[in-house]
Amino acid sequence: MGFERIMKRVLGSWPPKAFALFLVGISSLCLPGCYDIQEVDDMNLVLAIGVDETEDHLINVTAEFVNPSSAPSSGQDGSSTSGGKQPVIVRQETGASIEDAMGKFEREIPHSVYLAQNMLVLFGESYARNGIDRALDFFERDRAFRRNQLFLVTPNAASDVLSASVDPEPLNALGIRELVEQSSTQLRFVQSEQQQIMEEYLSPSQSPVMALISLQSVGRPALQGVAVFRGGRLVDTLNVDEMQGLGWLLGSTRQVSIHLPCAGEDGAGTTIRILGSNTKFQAQPGQRDLNVQLQVHARAEVEQICPREKLDEKTFKDLNRMAAAYIQRSMQTTIAKLQQDDVDASQFGKRVFLQNPCYSANQ
């Protein structure tokens, strides 16, 4: 008698409910589970990582950990209290590489280092100018990191930025990430997540763009523009106005305000809010050159006008012309700087390749 016939005879005699429970039990054995599960009390949660290069060319890694002793606890009156302790702990280790420094955290800090909650990686400018290729390789290979962590650059020491206050947000890493996300609602490329950076790094343009965070005079972090790379090396930085021009070059913006001065008058001037814009890119290869055309289509509203102006038909036409000229100048200024740096942060190479693969392959 075959095995199938035996099973049919045995299971056929079972009540329907018992048979259903049997199937559920067998199926549960096939469900995946966490092979490396750990208790929260046995982990050091990393929120941010900073990477600096020392004067003797070693790598200084700063890690921002959640302070377990600052977790809220139940008070006698039922209220929640953390005893006034700092919510994070900042530690530093130095090694020949990022891997070497990260290994020292494991050896010198009680409990294991948990990296899956890391929000951002902050590269010091000196380190970034010497090349972040090995760092990109490390963060891509290490499966503990999630690919939505931000890659940022700072002209200051990364350790100083990660130790700075971001009041009213108690967590430094969360405050810095929120600063970046606020600007990314206007200019999408400012949200420099790891996956996006790697796509730009491997694209034909090979020009990643990362948000630039620096300390203000009061010692608090602020978004100061973006850092542009050629391959894995930092080449230059763009200020906020130049970053805005790059946004129009790359193709999509939302809720961007532009300010136009009043003719012959001092004052606040005219403010126009670009509700949304889209840039059409068209590449037309010739025998010896390449003609690139950019057309920006935008919707806007007038927020404020000069004191003696009226919103009549003529004023609307003038404001439309002035706004178009403003956007054009902004794009030209940014293009000139990128050409001087010999870097394709505007992703022209990538877009030309997508429209004309044969042209790009032969150049």
C-alpha positions in Angstrom: 0.0 0.0 0.0 1.5 3.4 -1.0 2.2 6.2 1.4 -0.4 8.5 -0.1 -3.1 5.9 0.3 -2.1 5.3 3.9 -2.2 9.1 4.6 -5.6 9.4 3.0 -7.0 6.6 5.1 -5.6 8.0 8.3 -6.5 11.7 7.7 -9.8 10.8 6.2 -11.0 9.5 9.5 -10.1 12.7 11.4 -12.8 15.3 12.2 -12.6 18.4 10.1 -11.5 20.6 13.0 -8.7 18.2 14.0 -7.5 18.1 10.4 -7.5 21.9 10.2 -5.4 22.1 13.4 -3.0 19.6 12.0 -2.4 21.6 8.8 -1.9 24.8 10.9 0.7 23.1 13.0 2.6 21.7 10.0 2.5 25.0 8.2 3.9 26.9 11.3 7.0 24.9 11.0 7.7 26.4 7.6 7.4 30.0 8.8 10.5 32.1 8.8 11.8 33.6 12.0 14.5 35.8 13.4 17.7 33.8 13.6 19.6 36.6 15.4 17.0 37.8 17.8 18.3 39.9 20.7 16.7 41.5 23.7 16.6 45.3 23.7 18.5 45.4 27.0 21.4 43.6 25.4 21.8 46.1 22.5 23.4 49.5 22.0 21.2 51.2 19.5 23.2 53.4 17.1 21.4 56.5 15.7 24.2 58.2 13.8 27.7 57.6 12.6 30.4 60.3 11.9 33.5 59.7 9.8 36.6 62.0 10.1 40.2 61.7 8.9 42.8 62.5 11.5 46.1 64.5 10.8 48.0 61.2 10.7 45.5 59.8 8.1 43.7 57.5 10.5 39.9 57.2 10.5 38.0 58.6 13.5 34.5 57.2 13.8 31.9 58.9 16.1 28.8 56.9 17.1 25.7 58.3 18.7 24.0 55.7 20.9 20.7 55.8 22.7 21.3 56.2 26.4 19.4 53.3 28.1 19.4 55.1 31.5 17.5 58.0 30.0 14.5 55.9 29.1 11.2 57.1 30.7 10.3 55.2 33.9 7.2 55.3 36.1 7.4 57.8 38.9 5.7 57.6 42.2 3.0 60.0 41.0 2.5 58.0 37.8 4.2 60.5 35.7 7.0 59.6 33.3 10.5 60.7 34.1 14.0 60.1 32.8 15.9 61.6 35.7 17.2 64.5 33.5 19.9 62.4 31.9 21.1 63.0 28.3 19.1 60.9 25.8 22.2 59.9 23.8 25.8 58.9 24.4 28.5 59.9 21.9 31.6 57.7 21.7 34.6 57.8 19.4 37.1 55.2 18.2 40.0 55.6 15.8 41.4 52.9 13.5 43.1 52.3 10.2 39.6 52.0 8.5 36.0 52.3 9.3 35.8 48.6 9.8 38.7 48.7 12.3 37.1 51.5 14.3 33.7 49.9 14.3 35.2 46.7 15.6 36.6 48.6 18.6 33.1 49.6 19.6 32.2 46.0 19.8 35.3 45.2 21.9 35.2 48.2 24.3 31.5 48.8 24.9 29.3 46.5 26.9 26.5 44.8 24.9 26.4 44.4 21.2 26.2 47.3 18.7 22.9 47.4 16.9 23.1 49.2 13.5 19.8 48.6 11.9 18.3 51.8 13.4 21.1 54.1 12.2 19.6 57.2 10.7 22.5 59.0 9.0 26.2 58.8 8.2 28.0 62.2 8.4 31.3 62.5 6.5 33.8 65.2 7.5 34.9 67.3 4.5 38.6 66.3 4.8 37.7 62.7 4.6 35.2 63.2 1.8 37.8 65.1 -0.3 40.2 62.2 -0.1 37.5 59.8 -1.3 34.6 57.9 0.3 34.8 54.8 -2.0 35.9 52.4 0.8 33.2 53.8 3.0 30.5 53.2 0.3 31.8 49.7 -0.1 31.6 49.1 3.7 28.0 50.4 4.1 26.8 48.5 1.0 28.4 45.2 2.1 27.3 45.3 5.7 23.8 43.9 5.8 23.2 45.4 9.3 22.6 48.8 7.8 19.4 49.8 6.1 19.6 51.5 2.7 17.4 54.5 3.7 20.0 56.0 6.1 21.1 59.5 5.0 24.6 60.2 3.7 25.6 63.8 4.6 28.7 66.0 4.5 29.9 68.6 7.0 32.7 71.2 6.8 33.1 70.8 10.5 34.3 67.8 12.4 31.6 65.2 12.3 32.1 64.5 16.0 31.3 68.1 16.8 28.1 68.1 14.7 26.9 64.9 16.3 27.5 66.4 19.8 25.7 69.6 19.0 22.3 70.5 20.4 19.2 70.4 18.1 16.7 71.8 20.6 13.7 71.3 20.8 14.4 67.8 19.4 16.3 65.8 22.2 17.8 63.3 19.7 20.6 64.9 17.7 20.4 62.4 14.8 16.6 62.8 14.5 16.9 66.6 14.5 19.5 66.6 11.7 17.4 64.1 9.7 14.3 66.3 10.1 16.3 69.4 8.9 17.1 67.5 5.7 13.6 66.2 5.2 12.1 69.7 5.5 14.2 70.9 2.5 13.6 67.7 0.6 9.9 68.6 0.4 11.0 71.4 -1.9 14.0 69.8 -3.6 13.7 66.1 -3.7 17.4 65.4 -4.3 18.4 66.9 -0.9 17.1 63.6 0.7 20.4 61.9 0.1 19.6 58.4 1.2 22.1 55.6 0.7 20.2 53.9 -2.1 19.9 57.2 -4.1 23.6 58.0 -3.6 24.7 54.6 -4.8 22.5 54.9 -7.9 24.1 58.3 -8.7 27.6 56.9 -7.9 27.1 54.1 -10.4 25.3 56.1 -13.1 27.0 57.4 -16.2 27.3 60.8 -14.6 29.0 59.4 -11.5 28.2 62.5 -9.5 26.5 61.9 -6.1 25.0 64.9 -4.3 24.7 64.9 -0.5 23.1 67.4 1.9 25.6 69.7 3.6 25.2 70.2 7.3 27.3 72.7 9.2 27.3 74.3 12.6 26.0 77.9 12.9 27.7 80.6 15.0 25.4 79.5 17.9 26.7 76.0 17.6 23.6 74.3 16.2 23.4 72.3 13.0 21.8 73.7 9.9 21.4 72.8 6.3 23.8 75.0 4.3 23.4 73.6 0.8 24.7 70.4 -0.9 28.1 68.7 -1.5 28.8 67.5 -5.0 31.1 64.6 -5.9 33.0 63.4 -8.9 32.9 59.6 -8.4 33.8 59.1 -4.7 35.6 62.4 -4.1 34.1 65.6 -2.8 34.7 68.3 -5.4 32.8 71.4 -4.3 29.8 72.6 -2.3 26.7 74.6 -3.5 25.1 77.2 -1.3 21.3 77.4 -0.8 20.7 79.6 -3.9 22.9 77.4 -6.1 21.2 74.3 -4.7 17.9 75.8 -5.8 19.3 76.2 -9.3 20.3 72.5 -9.3 16.8 71.7 -8.3 15.5 73.2 -11.5 18.2 71.5 -13.6 17.3 68.1 -12.1 13.7 68.5 -13.0 11.2 68.8 -10.1 10.6 71.3 -7.3 7.7 72.1 -4.9 6.9 75.2 -2.8 10.0 77.1 -3.7 9.9 80.9 -3.0 11.7 83.4 -5.1 12.2 87.1 -4.2 12.3 89.9 -6.7 13.4 93.4 -5.8 11.2 96.5 -6.3 12.3 98.8 -9.1 14.2 101.8 -7.6 12.9 101.1 -4.1 14.1 99.6 -0.9 11.8 97.2 0.8 10.7 93.6 1.0 10.1 93.3 -2.8 7.9 90.8 -4.5 7.7 87.2 -3.4 6.5 84.5 -5.8 5.9 80.9 -4.6 6.6 78.2 -7.2 3.9 75.7 -6.3 5.4 73.1 -8.5 7.8 72.9 -11.5 8.9 70.3 -14.0 11.9 70.5 -16.3 11.8 68.8 -19.7 15.2 67.6 -20.9 15.9 67.1 -24.5 19.2 66.0 -26.0 19.8 66.4 -29.8 23.1 64.8 -30.8 24.9 66.3 -33.8 27.9 65.1 -35.8 30.4 67.0 -33.6 28.4 68.4 -30.7 25.4 67.8 -28.5 22.5 70.3 -28.2 20.7 70.1 -24.8 17.5 72.0 -24.3 15.8 72.5 -20.9 12.2 73.8 -20.6 10.9 74.6 -17.1 7.1 74.5 -16.7 6.0 75.9 -13.4 2.8 76.9 -11.5 3.1 79.9 -9.1 1.2 82.3 -6.9 2.0 85.8 -5.8 2.5 86.1 -2.1 3.6 89.7 -1.9 4.1 92.6 -4.3 5.9 95.9 -4.1 4.0 98.6 -2.2 3.0 100.8 -5.3 2.1 97.9 -7.7 -1.3 96.6 -8.5 -2.2 93.1 -9.5 -3.5 93.9 -13.0 -2.9 92.1 -16.3 0.3 94.1 -17.0 1.8 93.3 -13.6 1.1 89.6 -14.0 2.9 89.6 -17.3 5.8 91.4 -15.8 6.0 89.1 -12.9 5.9 86.1 -15.2 8.7 87.4 -17.2 10.8 88.3 -14.1 10.2 84.9 -12.5 11.3 83.1 -15.7 14.4 85.3 -16.0 15.2 84.5 -12.3 14.9 80.8 -12.8 17.1 81.0 -16.0 19.8 83.0 -14.2 19.8 80.5 -11.3 20.2 77.6 -13.6 23.0 79.3 -15.6 24.9 80.2 -12.4 24.7 76.6 -11.2 25.7 75.2 -14.6 28.7 77.5 -14.8 29.9 76.4 -11.3 29.5 72.7 -12.1 31.3 73.2 -15.4 34.2 74.9 -13.6 34.3 72.0 -11.2 34.1 69.5 -14.1 31.3 67.6 -12.3 27.9 66.4 -13.7 25.7 66.9 -10.6 22.9 67.9 -13.0 22.9 64.3 -14.3 23.1 65.4 -17.9 25.3 62.4 -18.8 22.7 60.0 -17.3 19.8 61.7 -19.1 21.7 61.8 -22.4 22.5 58.1 -22.0 18.8 57.3 -21.4 17.7 59.2 -24.5 20.6 58.4 -26.8 22.6 55.3 -25.6 24.6 55.0 -28.8 25.8 58.6 -28.6 27.0 58.3 -25.0 28.8 55.0 -25.7 30.8 56.5 -28.5 31.9 59.7 -26.7 
